[in-house]
Amino acid sequence: MAFFYLTLLQLCLPLQAQTLNLNASLGERIEFVRKSGAVAVDLQVTVFQPEGPGPFPVVVINHGKDSGDIRLQARNRPIAAAREFLERGYVVVVPMLQGFAGSGGSLVEHGCNTQANGEAQMEDLAAVVRWLRLQRWADTSRMMMTGQSYGGLATMAYSQNPDPGFKLFVNFAGGVKYVIGCDWQARLRDAFQSYGKKSKTPSIWFYGENDSYFPPRIITPAFQAFAASGGNGEMVAYGSFGADAHSMFANVDGADIWLDRLLLKMKTQGLPVDIVFPRYGRIDGAPLATAYAQVADFLALERLNVEVEKAYGIFLKKRLPRAFVIAPKTGRANYAWGGDNPLVYALEACEKASGEACILYAVDDAAPWKRNKALTVAGDSSDAALPCDAVDDPQRLRCTFTQEAHP
């Protein structure tokens, strides 16, 4: 089997790949892996790699399937999850299945045959794993594969005959749903039952109460069939999440649910869980703290207004990376967390809303604020409150004061 990879500098890419930004602070790059066959296909693979020569343990993250034309589906960039794994010394590998985004070929589908749909993606994943075996920076004796929705189905299909380096498989709301002329619930159960006959490597499954695709009444029988046929799995039924638990893993706040539970499972499988590169969980190049105040000191806000204090309390509960900014003349404030650079997001939102240059108050777990005598104290919450602005990308939520959003 022959393989090759090309970097962005070596290959003229499709337009959607050319116009995408890469986060150098997270070691992000795009490579292409050739899957040989009757018709060779080049698979687009995003890599987030820690600094240093490695080799690093590997996490493979498989994407879901949006509605509409899959060729227009964006390259998968699970920034929140990538940060968590980078901090722990993993290289994060995010392949796009054939037909999706910048990958060549066409998606192979089998209608209502859910088992075949999952297994049709196995060769794409196998090609990426064989390529990983050739990379000096990859410790292929310590690997984990995760997948969300359609990617979760593909992950569990691959678990039937995995590379021996995989120690754990993680299924986030995995499955596929066909609604026209198809008993898809039964086919989903049958698929997992079949996978369970061969899937002996430990797996952990995350499904929420309010999953619009696979609620408990659908996924519980499917998981039970998987386990009854010999599958090695653990179900985490975590209750409700936001408006739809199906998007939990893609949401920046989803780590509050999955991370600690997954780390426990990883530890039992001998996979590293300790933070060794904390900088990947922080804003790159952020200003240092001043002597003004500790980040958790509410009194240092000088009662700017009640709504700002309320917003700051929410901000302090958010995971890093995070940023809190204030407009000095109007007393407005914005905060952001997660994504590529929440400091940039917060400043953009604040300046757009206030019409003035905003100042950084807190970033991550530090307060770079310098006392500003020109700061205006807003008289009441109506002077300060702004609607919550949740952008399309759930990895980079922005909020001001009054509410949160989980798109």
C-alpha beads as a LAMMPS data file, in Angstrom:
LAMMPS data file: protein, C-alpha beads

407 atoms
406 bonds

1 atom types
1 bond types

-500.0 500.0 xlo xhi
-500.0 500.0 ylo yhi
-500.0 500.0 zlo zhi

Masses

1 110.0

Atoms # bond

1 1 1 0.000 0.000 0.000
2 1 1 1.494 3.344 -1.021
3 1 1 1.010 6.608 0.850
4 1 1 2.001 10.204 0.465
5 1 1 1.207 13.513 2.113
6 1 1 1.450 17.048 0.880
7 1 1 1.487 20.240 2.878
8 1 1 -0.374 23.399 1.960
9 1 1 2.819 24.837 0.528
10 1 1 3.272 21.894 -1.817
11 1 1 -0.167 21.481 -3.277
12 1 1 -2.684 23.723 -5.003
13 1 1 -5.753 23.049 -2.889
14 1 1 -9.469 23.472 -3.572
15 1 1 -10.777 26.945 -2.815
16 1 1 -12.348 25.991 0.497
17 1 1 -8.999 24.705 1.781
18 1 1 -7.054 27.705 0.470
19 1 1 -9.201 30.233 2.307
20 1 1 -9.180 28.556 5.714
21 1 1 -7.053 29.962 8.498
22 1 1 -4.677 27.728 10.419
23 1 1 -3.947 28.333 14.086
24 1 1 -0.155 28.222 14.328
25 1 1 -0.281 28.486 18.121
26 1 1 -1.990 25.078 18.171
27 1 1 0.375 23.529 15.638
28 1 1 -2.458 23.252 13.108
29 1 1 -1.727 22.173 9.543
30 1 1 -3.442 20.353 6.694
31 1 1 -2.060 17.246 5.050
32 1 1 -3.415 14.861 2.445
33 1 1 -3.373 11.083 2.669
34 1 1 -3.860 8.957 -0.430
35 1 1 -6.216 6.027 -0.087
36 1 1 -5.313 3.525 -2.779
37 1 1 -7.882 1.435 -4.604
38 1 1 -9.547 1.069 -7.977
39 1 1 -9.724 4.863 -7.917
40 1 1 -7.201 6.588 -5.641
41 1 1 -8.677 9.215 -3.305
42 1 1 -6.846 11.955 -1.402
43 1 1 -8.203 12.492 2.097
44 1 1 -7.903 15.897 3.752
45 1 1 -6.480 15.556 7.265
46 1 1 -6.085 18.339 9.814
47 1 1 -3.309 17.836 12.353
48 1 1 -2.869 19.696 15.657
49 1 1 0.626 18.878 16.905
50 1 1 2.468 19.924 20.075
51 1 1 5.897 21.488 19.823
52 1 1 8.811 19.116 19.826
53 1 1 9.881 16.041 17.885
54 1 1 7.573 13.559 19.617
55 1 1 6.583 10.883 19.242
56 1 1 3.227 11.889 20.701
57 1 1 0.256 9.673 21.590
58 1 1 -2.524 10.073 19.036
59 1 1 -6.187 11.061 19.180
60 1 1 -8.191 10.618 15.970
61 1 1 -11.431 12.651 15.850
62 1 1 -14.055 11.713 13.250
63 1 1 -16.620 14.239 12.046
64 1 1 -20.390 14.143 11.675
65 1 1 -22.527 14.609 8.579
66 1 1 -24.339 17.896 7.995
67 1 1 -27.503 18.159 5.962
68 1 1 -27.134 19.347 2.384
69 1 1 -24.198 19.020 0.015
70 1 1 -21.417 17.308 1.934
71 1 1 -18.783 18.809 -0.376
72 1 1 -19.712 22.178 1.101
73 1 1 -19.330 20.902 4.646
74 1 1 -16.587 22.807 6.434
75 1 1 -13.321 21.185 7.395
76 1 1 -13.715 19.824 10.905
77 1 1 -11.824 21.909 13.466
78 1 1 -12.729 20.643 16.973
79 1 1 -10.740 23.402 18.661
80 1 1 -12.063 22.921 22.203
81 1 1 -11.292 19.197 22.210
82 1 1 -7.971 19.714 20.436
83 1 1 -6.846 22.110 23.168
84 1 1 -7.648 19.579 25.897
85 1 1 -5.681 16.813 24.186
86 1 1 -2.767 19.057 23.191
87 1 1 -2.396 20.109 26.822
88 1 1 -1.960 16.438 27.681
89 1 1 0.684 15.877 25.030
90 1 1 -1.397 14.291 22.265
91 1 1 -1.216 14.954 18.563
92 1 1 -4.781 15.384 17.286
93 1 1 -5.597 13.992 13.842
94 1 1 -8.885 15.004 12.198
95 1 1 -9.601 13.268 8.873
96 1 1 -12.377 14.231 6.466
97 1 1 -14.058 11.198 4.943
98 1 1 -14.076 10.952 1.184
99 1 1 -16.514 13.329 -0.457
100 1 1 -16.462 15.765 2.478
101 1 1 -14.860 19.225 2.456
102 1 1 -11.410 19.026 0.844
103 1 1 -11.312 15.230 0.481
104 1 1 -11.666 13.704 -2.949
105 1 1 -14.063 11.007 -4.071
106 1 1 -17.708 10.600 -3.111
107 1 1 -19.409 9.379 0.021
108 1 1 -20.284 5.691 -0.158
109 1 1 -23.803 5.159 1.229
110 1 1 -26.060 2.154 1.618
111 1 1 -29.428 3.713 2.339
112 1 1 -31.157 2.160 5.336
113 1 1 -28.407 -0.418 5.873
114 1 1 -26.831 1.352 8.835
115 1 1 -24.283 -1.371 9.440
116 1 1 -22.959 -1.057 5.885
117 1 1 -22.980 2.752 6.113
118 1 1 -20.618 2.653 9.076
119 1 1 -18.411 -0.040 7.599
120 1 1 -18.133 1.832 4.286
121 1 1 -16.078 4.479 6.104
122 1 1 -13.703 1.967 7.717
123 1 1 -11.237 1.957 4.820
124 1 1 -10.900 5.750 4.936
125 1 1 -9.991 5.514 8.618
126 1 1 -7.712 2.548 8.019
127 1 1 -5.808 4.504 5.351
128 1 1 -5.231 7.371 7.772
129 1 1 -4.045 4.962 10.472
130 1 1 -1.625 3.253 8.077
131 1 1 -0.269 6.689 7.202
132 1 1 0.134 7.473 10.902
133 1 1 2.269 4.371 11.240
134 1 1 4.825 6.033 8.947
135 1 1 5.034 9.322 10.879
136 1 1 7.920 9.685 13.308
137 1 1 5.955 12.159 15.419
138 1 1 3.133 9.647 16.079
139 1 1 3.331 7.156 18.940
140 1 1 1.057 4.568 17.360
141 1 1 1.340 2.269 20.376
142 1 1 -0.898 4.721 22.298
143 1 1 -3.881 5.787 20.244
144 1 1 -7.524 6.660 20.849
145 1 1 -10.289 7.231 18.293
146 1 1 -13.359 9.393 18.849
147 1 1 -16.281 10.328 16.639
148 1 1 -19.417 12.430 16.806
149 1 1 -22.749 11.459 15.175
150 1 1 -21.924 9.931 11.766
151 1 1 -18.309 9.865 12.899
152 1 1 -19.316 7.985 16.043
153 1 1 -20.917 5.287 13.899
154 1 1 -17.777 5.088 11.762
155 1 1 -15.624 4.917 14.909
156 1 1 -17.545 1.948 16.287
157 1 1 -17.491 0.244 12.890
158 1 1 -13.706 0.627 12.793
159 1 1 -13.441 -0.789 16.332
160 1 1 -14.335 -4.229 14.944
161 1 1 -10.867 -4.691 13.434
162 1 1 -8.658 -1.886 14.730
163 1 1 -4.961 -1.283 14.614
164 1 1 -3.537 -2.823 17.818
165 1 1 -2.297 0.588 18.947
166 1 1 -5.831 1.739 19.777
167 1 1 -6.576 1.504 23.491
168 1 1 -9.981 3.199 23.560
169 1 1 -12.881 4.188 21.294
170 1 1 -15.210 7.092 22.127
171 1 1 -18.696 7.401 20.667
172 1 1 -20.305 10.838 20.971
173 1 1 -23.960 10.528 19.918
174 1 1 -23.019 8.124 17.126
175 1 1 -25.452 6.942 14.483
176 1 1 -27.231 7.859 11.287
177 1 1 -30.909 8.583 10.762
178 1 1 -32.962 7.916 7.632
179 1 1 -36.619 8.905 7.869
180 1 1 -38.123 8.012 4.494
181 1 1 -39.242 4.423 3.935
182 1 1 -36.908 3.033 6.571
183 1 1 -37.171 1.495 10.030
184 1 1 -33.954 3.275 10.910
185 1 1 -34.264 2.723 14.658
186 1 1 -34.174 -1.061 14.141
187 1 1 -31.340 -0.762 11.643
188 1 1 -29.313 1.297 14.123
189 1 1 -29.806 -1.380 16.757
190 1 1 -28.858 -4.102 14.286
191 1 1 -25.688 -2.234 13.290
192 1 1 -24.427 -1.862 16.848
193 1 1 -25.390 -5.460 17.610
194 1 1 -23.265 -6.604 14.685
195 1 1 -20.346 -4.354 15.653
196 1 1 -20.464 -5.711 19.199
197 1 1 -19.629 -9.228 18.025
198 1 1 -16.117 -8.094 17.055
199 1 1 -15.573 -4.895 19.052
200 1 1 -13.442 -5.998 22.007
201 1 1 -11.362 -2.869 22.662
202 1 1 -12.984 -0.790 25.451
203 1 1 -15.324 1.966 24.332
204 1 1 -17.231 4.722 26.100
205 1 1 -20.493 6.168 24.737
206 1 1 -21.919 9.638 25.478
207 1 1 -25.630 10.276 24.769
208 1 1 -27.868 12.989 26.189
209 1 1 -31.484 12.956 27.300
210 1 1 -32.515 15.633 24.798
211 1 1 -30.616 14.325 21.774
212 1 1 -32.913 15.131 18.854
213 1 1 -31.552 12.200 16.822
214 1 1 -30.856 9.440 19.316
215 1 1 -32.753 9.942 22.603
216 1 1 -32.666 7.205 25.272
217 1 1 -35.638 5.287 23.859
218 1 1 -33.650 4.743 20.653
219 1 1 -30.046 4.446 21.772
220 1 1 -30.608 2.375 24.928
221 1 1 -31.823 -0.726 23.010
222 1 1 -28.995 -0.239 20.504
223 1 1 -26.357 -0.110 23.242
224 1 1 -27.893 -3.083 25.011
225 1 1 -27.733 -5.050 21.754
226 1 1 -24.073 -4.061 21.354
227 1 1 -23.231 -5.241 24.870
228 1 1 -25.316 -8.423 24.624
229 1 1 -23.460 -9.496 21.486
230 1 1 -20.112 -9.162 23.274
231 1 1 -19.214 -5.507 22.722
232 1 1 -16.955 -3.877 25.324
233 1 1 -18.714 -0.605 26.063
234 1 1 -19.698 1.805 28.827
235 1 1 -22.686 4.128 28.457
236 1 1 -22.635 7.656 29.899
237 1 1 -26.230 8.917 29.882
238 1 1 -25.628 12.482 31.019
239 1 1 -29.076 14.071 30.919
240 1 1 -29.944 17.230 29.011
241 1 1 -27.534 19.653 27.410
242 1 1 -28.580 22.993 25.971
243 1 1 -31.220 22.919 23.272
244 1 1 -29.997 19.640 21.766
245 1 1 -27.539 17.199 23.336
246 1 1 -26.641 15.887 19.892
247 1 1 -24.217 18.803 19.520
248 1 1 -22.657 18.430 22.974
249 1 1 -19.182 17.388 21.810
250 1 1 -19.020 20.200 19.238
251 1 1 -19.995 22.814 21.829
252 1 1 -17.281 24.587 23.771
253 1 1 -19.155 23.930 27.035
254 1 1 -19.517 20.214 26.306
255 1 1 -16.180 19.506 27.983
256 1 1 -17.890 20.144 31.321
257 1 1 -19.708 16.867 30.658
258 1 1 -17.313 14.625 28.782
259 1 1 -13.769 15.536 29.794
260 1 1 -13.464 14.278 33.373
261 1 1 -15.359 11.071 32.618
262 1 1 -13.220 10.393 29.574
263 1 1 -9.971 11.087 31.428
264 1 1 -10.899 8.451 34.003
265 1 1 -11.509 5.932 31.236
266 1 1 -8.277 6.878 29.478
267 1 1 -6.315 6.373 32.691
268 1 1 -7.659 2.842 33.091
269 1 1 -6.373 2.082 29.590
270 1 1 -2.886 3.384 30.291
271 1 1 -3.293 6.550 28.228
272 1 1 -1.690 9.809 29.459
273 1 1 -4.044 12.199 31.250
274 1 1 -1.767 14.706 33.011
275 1 1 -1.342 18.219 31.633
276 1 1 2.174 18.654 30.250
277 1 1 1.669 21.614 27.885
278 1 1 -0.647 24.077 29.736
279 1 1 -0.058 26.812 27.153
280 1 1 -2.380 25.082 24.681
281 1 1 -5.302 25.794 26.998
282 1 1 -4.527 29.509 27.159
283 1 1 -4.648 32.502 24.838
284 1 1 -1.401 32.751 22.929
285 1 1 0.437 36.021 23.526
286 1 1 -2.038 37.349 26.095
287 1 1 -0.873 40.244 28.329
288 1 1 0.483 39.354 31.744
289 1 1 -1.301 40.089 35.004
290 1 1 -0.749 43.429 36.730
291 1 1 -0.725 44.105 40.461
292 1 1 -4.223 45.607 40.269
293 1 1 -6.210 42.584 41.463
294 1 1 -6.589 38.834 41.431
295 1 1 -8.804 37.579 38.635
296 1 1 -11.484 36.352 41.076
297 1 1 -11.676 39.628 43.026
298 1 1 -15.198 40.970 42.453
299 1 1 -14.608 44.103 44.541
300 1 1 -11.910 45.187 42.120
301 1 1 -14.608 45.700 39.496
302 1 1 -15.698 48.721 41.602
303 1 1 -19.362 47.873 41.086
304 1 1 -19.202 49.004 37.484
305 1 1 -22.843 47.977 37.297
306 1 1 -24.892 45.032 38.455
307 1 1 -25.045 43.426 35.039
308 1 1 -21.287 43.609 34.554
309 1 1 -20.790 41.887 37.891
310 1 1 -23.298 39.225 36.903
311 1 1 -21.510 38.689 33.606
312 1 1 -18.151 38.503 35.348
313 1 1 -19.465 35.802 37.664
314 1 1 -20.459 33.716 34.648
315 1 1 -17.129 34.417 32.974
316 1 1 -15.208 33.059 35.969
317 1 1 -17.013 29.725 35.644
318 1 1 -15.966 29.243 32.024
319 1 1 -13.087 27.035 30.991
320 1 1 -9.901 28.518 29.668
321 1 1 -9.131 30.116 27.287
322 1 1 -11.330 33.109 28.072
323 1 1 -11.298 36.912 27.999
324 1 1 -13.349 39.691 29.632
325 1 1 -13.220 43.221 28.200
326 1 1 -14.759 46.543 29.210
327 1 1 -15.707 49.665 27.251
328 1 1 -14.334 52.477 29.497
329 1 1 -16.762 55.227 28.463
330 1 1 -20.071 53.373 28.410
331 1 1 -19.282 50.782 31.069
332 1 1 -20.341 47.963 28.779
333 1 1 -18.555 44.621 28.908
334 1 1 -18.208 41.507 26.803
335 1 1 -16.645 38.133 27.388
336 1 1 -15.774 35.166 25.225
337 1 1 -14.367 31.711 25.790
338 1 1 -13.117 28.821 23.705
339 1 1 -12.257 28.886 20.025
340 1 1 -9.104 30.102 18.350
341 1 1 -8.713 33.381 20.246
342 1 1 -11.490 34.537 22.597
343 1 1 -9.621 37.767 23.292
344 1 1 -10.081 38.795 19.666
345 1 1 -13.735 37.709 19.718
346 1 1 -14.489 39.655 22.909
347 1 1 -12.801 42.826 21.706
348 1 1 -14.560 42.704 18.340
349 1 1 -17.978 42.229 19.958
350 1 1 -17.383 44.930 22.570
351 1 1 -16.154 47.529 20.117
352 1 1 -18.980 46.796 17.701
353 1 1 -21.591 47.178 20.437
354 1 1 -20.120 50.193 22.220
355 1 1 -18.577 52.126 19.350
356 1 1 -15.372 52.677 21.316
357 1 1 -12.054 50.986 21.933
358 1 1 -12.451 48.369 24.640
359 1 1 -9.878 47.398 27.260
360 1 1 -8.923 43.942 28.459
361 1 1 -9.813 43.333 32.092
362 1 1 -9.172 39.602 32.533
363 1 1 -7.709 36.852 30.380
364 1 1 -7.555 33.161 31.300
365 1 1 -6.718 33.234 35.042
366 1 1 -4.992 36.624 35.120
367 1 1 -6.140 40.263 35.365
368 1 1 -3.994 42.544 33.129
369 1 1 -6.269 45.527 33.900
370 1 1 -4.676 48.852 34.797
371 1 1 -6.772 51.355 36.752
372 1 1 -8.392 53.776 34.326
373 1 1 -9.681 57.018 35.890
374 1 1 -11.697 57.730 32.760
375 1 1 -13.852 54.676 33.349
376 1 1 -17.558 55.589 33.423
377 1 1 -19.840 53.740 35.806
378 1 1 -23.079 52.797 34.068
379 1 1 -26.101 53.925 36.017
380 1 1 -28.216 50.795 35.700
381 1 1 -28.403 47.504 33.878
382 1 1 -30.278 49.011 30.952
383 1 1 -27.222 51.136 30.154
384 1 1 -25.032 48.099 29.967
385 1 1 -27.045 45.093 28.911
386 1 1 -26.536 43.765 25.416
387 1 1 -28.114 40.727 23.785
388 1 1 -26.079 37.545 23.835
389 1 1 -24.365 37.101 20.476
390 1 1 -23.725 33.426 19.675
391 1 1 -21.913 33.111 16.391
392 1 1 -22.474 30.234 13.983
393 1 1 -19.383 28.371 15.133
394 1 1 -20.217 26.766 18.511
395 1 1 -16.508 26.588 19.269
396 1 1 -16.356 30.369 19.758
397 1 1 -19.323 31.564 21.797
398 1 1 -19.616 35.250 22.579
399 1 1 -21.787 36.588 25.336
400 1 1 -22.348 39.909 27.008
401 1 1 -24.603 39.953 30.023
402 1 1 -28.041 38.551 30.141
403 1 1 -28.091 35.055 28.706
404 1 1 -26.059 32.224 27.332
405 1 1 -26.520 30.339 24.099
406 1 1 -25.632 26.819 23.095
407 1 1 -26.052 26.784 19.290

Bonds

1 1 1 2
2 1 2 3
3 1 3 4
4 1 4 5
5 1 5 6
6 1 6 7
7 1 7 8
8 1 8 9
9 1 9 10
10 1 10 11
11 1 11 12
12 1 12 13
13 1 13 14
14 1 14 15
15 1 15 16
16 1 16 17
17 1 17 18
18 1 18 19
19 1 19 20
20 1 20 21
21 1 21 22
22 1 22 23
23 1 23 24
24 1 24 25
25 1 25 26
26 1 26 27
27 1 27 28
28 1 28 29
29 1 29 30
30 1 30 31
31 1 31 32
32 1 32 33
33 1 33 34
34 1 34 35
35 1 35 36
36 1 36 37
37 1 37 38
38 1 38 39
39 1 39 40
40 1 40 41
41 1 41 42
42 1 42 43
43 1 43 44
44 1 44 45
45 1 45 46
46 1 46 47
47 1 47 48
48 1 48 49
49 1 49 50
50 1 50 51
51 1 51 52
52 1 52 53
53 1 53 54
54 1 54 55
55 1 55 56
56 1 56 57
57 1 57 58
58 1 58 59
59 1 59 60
60 1 60 61
61 1 61 62
62 1 62 63
63 1 63 64
64 1 64 65
65 1 65 66
66 1 66 67
67 1 67 68
68 1 68 69
69 1 69 70
70 1 70 71
71 1 71 72
72 1 72 73
73 1 73 74
74 1 74 75
75 1 75 76
76 1 76 77
77 1 77 78
78 1 78 79
79 1 79 80
80 1 80 81
81 1 81 82
82 1 82 83
83 1 83 84
84 1 84 85
85 1 85 86
86 1 86 87
87 1 87 88
88 1 88 89
89 1 89 90
90 1 90 91
91 1 91 92
92 1 92 93
93 1 93 94
94 1 94 95
95 1 95 96
96 1 96 97
97 1 97 98
98 1 98 99
99 1 99 100
100 1 100 101
101 1 101 102
102 1 102 103
103 1 103 104
104 1 104 105
105 1 105 106
106 1 106 107
107 1 107 108
108 1 108 109
109 1 109 110
110 1 110 111
111 1 111 112
112 1 112 113
113 1 113 114
114 1 114 115
115 1 115 116
116 1 116 117
117 1 117 118
118 1 118 119
119 1 119 120
120 1 120 121
121 1 121 122
122 1 122 123
123 1 123 124
124 1 124 125
125 1 125 126
126 1 126 127
127 1 127 128
128 1 128 129
129 1 129 130
130 1 130 131
131 1 131 132
132 1 132 133
133 1 133 134
134 1 134 135
135 1 135 136
136 1 136 137
137 1 137 138
138 1 138 139
139 1 139 140
140 1 140 141
141 1 141 142
142 1 142 143
143 1 143 144
144 1 144 145
145 1 145 146
146 1 146 147
147 1 147 148
148 1 148 149
149 1 149 150
150 1 150 151
151 1 151 152
152 1 152 153
153 1 153 154
154 1 154 155
155 1 155 156
156 1 156 157
157 1 157 158
158 1 158 159
159 1 159 160
160 1 160 161
161 1 161 162
162 1 162 163
163 1 163 164
164 1 164 165
165 1 165 166
166 1 166 167
167 1 167 168
168 1 168 169
169 1 169 170
170 1 170 171
171 1 171 172
172 1 172 173
173 1 173 174
174 1 174 175
175 1 175 176
176 1 176 177
177 1 177 178
178 1 178 179
179 1 179 180
180 1 180 181
181 1 181 182
182 1 182 183
183 1 183 184
184 1 184 185
185 1 185 186
186 1 186 187
187 1 187 188
188 1 188 189
189 1 189 190
190 1 190 191
191 1 191 192
192 1 192 193
193 1 193 194
194 1 194 195
195 1 195 196
196 1 196 197
197 1 197 198
198 1 198 199
199 1 199 200
200 1 200 201
201 1 201 202
202 1 202 203
203 1 203 204
204 1 204 205
205 1 205 206
206 1 206 207
207 1 207 208
208 1 208 209
209 1 209 210
210 1 210 211
211 1 211 212
212 1 212 213
213 1 213 214
214 1 214 215
215 1 215 216
216 1 216 217
217 1 217 218
218 1 218 219
219 1 219 220
220 1 220 221
221 1 221 222
222 1 222 223
223 1 223 224
224 1 224 225
225 1 225 226
226 1 226 227
227 1 227 228
228 1 228 229
229 1 229 230
230 1 230 231
231 1 231 232
232 1 232 233
233 1 233 234
234 1 234 235
235 1 235 236
236 1 236 237
237 1 237 238
238 1 238 239
239 1 239 240
240 1 240 241
241 1 241 242
242 1 242 243
243 1 243 244
244 1 244 245
245 1 245 246
246 1 246 247
247 1 247 248
248 1 248 249
249 1 249 250
250 1 250 251
251 1 251 252
252 1 252 253
253 1 253 254
254 1 254 255
255 1 255 256
256 1 256 257
257 1 257 258
258 1 258 259
259 1 259 260
260 1 260 261
261 1 261 262
262 1 262 263
263 1 263 264
264 1 264 265
265 1 265 266
266 1 266 267
267 1 267 268
268 1 268 269
269 1 269 270
270 1 270 271
271 1 271 272
272 1 272 273
273 1 273 274
274 1 274 275
275 1 275 276
276 1 276 277
277 1 277 278
278 1 278 279
279 1 279 280
280 1 280 281
281 1 281 282
282 1 282 283
283 1 283 284
284 1 284 285
285 1 285 286
286 1 286 287
287 1 287 288
288 1 288 289
289 1 289 290
290 1 290 291
291 1 291 292
292 1 292 293
293 1 293 294
294 1 294 295
295 1 295 296
296 1 296 297
297 1 297 298
298 1 298 299
299 1 299 300
300 1 300 301
301 1 301 302
302 1 302 303
303 1 303 304
304 1 304 305
305 1 305 306
306 1 306 307
307 1 307 308
308 1 308 309
309 1 309 310
310 1 310 311
311 1 311 312
312 1 312 313
313 1 313 314
314 1 314 315
315 1 315 316
316 1 316 317
317 1 317 318
318 1 318 319
319 1 319 320
320 1 320 321
321 1 321 322
322 1 322 323
323 1 323 324
324 1 324 325
325 1 325 326
326 1 326 327
327 1 327 328
328 1 328 329
329 1 329 330
330 1 330 331
331 1 331 332
332 1 332 333
333 1 333 334
334 1 334 335
335 1 335 336
336 1 336 337
337 1 337 338
338 1 338 339
339 1 339 340
340 1 340 341
341 1 341 342
342 1 342 343
343 1 343 344
344 1 344 345
345 1 345 346
346 1 346 347
347 1 347 348
348 1 348 349
349 1 349 350
350 1 350 351
351 1 351 352
352 1 352 353
353 1 353 354
354 1 354 355
355 1 355 356
356 1 356 357
357 1 357 358
358 1 358 359
359 1 359 360
360 1 360 361
361 1 361 362
362 1 362 363
363 1 363 364
364 1 364 365
365 1 365 366
366 1 366 367
367 1 367 368
368 1 368 369
369 1 369 370
370 1 370 371
371 1 371 372
372 1 372 373
373 1 373 374
374 1 374 375
375 1 375 376
376 1 376 377
377 1 377 378
378 1 378 379
379 1 379 380
380 1 380 381
381 1 381 382
382 1 382 383
383 1 383 384
384 1 384 385
385 1 385 386
386 1 386 387
387 1 387 388
388 1 388 389
389 1 389 390
390 1 390 391
391 1 391 392
392 1 392 393
393 1 393 394
394 1 394 395
395 1 395 396
396 1 396 397
397 1 397 398
398 1 398 399
399 1 399 400
400 1 400 401
401 1 401 402
402 1 402 403
403 1 403 404
404 1 404 405
405 1 405 406
406 1 406 407
